[in-house]
């Protein structure tokens, strides 16, 4: 069986995106659940909780964006 670099790059890009979205997905779910619990316990602090929640969401989602960039590089540069 011959080694095809283009097929390997396509497979690597798909696997990278698949694995890289698992972590942010779990992180966003965890973050959302705990933010909801925090607002339920202290409704008067919802503004501060929302600010920390949005910052945490942005940092967590950045991981998936980094993987997307790597996948694009694998597809179009290799």
Secondary structure, 3 states (H helix, E strand, C coil): CCCCHHHHHHHHHHHHHHHHHHHHHHHHHHHHHHHHHHHHHCHHHHHHHHHHHHHHHHHHHHHHHHHHHHHHHHHHCC
